[in-house]
């Protein structure tokens, strides 16, 4: 598996991965040009991506993470989270939809902790978000 910084040439693959992952945020792909994006490949096949930003010197935010359904349970998300932890500075934050238990379990497995809830954050105010953070030891 390879993880690298995405370029605009990767946007069609990112769009396909995002569209096949309804549990991920569905952004206009061009919006990713305002953020840092990592893309993971299994052999030469784009398998997943994550978008993030460095908010301040000591804080970063994971904005979106998705893995193509055909490549789930192959450690793609784990590789993306590891690369993010190696690249971002300080504490990393995220919000995840409360019903998305597979994602919550994945994040907790990688050392993320729940720090709060944003009521009515997703789905036009119908779904709560769990706020999580990853702190370096």
C-alpha angles and dihedrals in degrees: 000000000000127000120191141154110283123236130200088267086067095055096094090054091045089051091052092049092047093048091051091052109065091174090064123080110273104224128171099261093229088064088071089073087078092059142044115267130193120199126197125210130197101206099320097328118107103237107169147344143200130204121207144158137212100235097184135347089274102034137058132177130216103219103180139356127183137167123197109252092239090059102044119122090029095102094258094130090046091054091049092049091048092051090047091052090050093048107038123073126230127348115353120213133194142170120222129184109260094233092053094094096161090059093045091051090048093051093046090049087058095051101267115143131205112248104169151329131258106209117225092356102142138043097029093309099315102103130057122225125223112220113217135179138198117210125187116239 
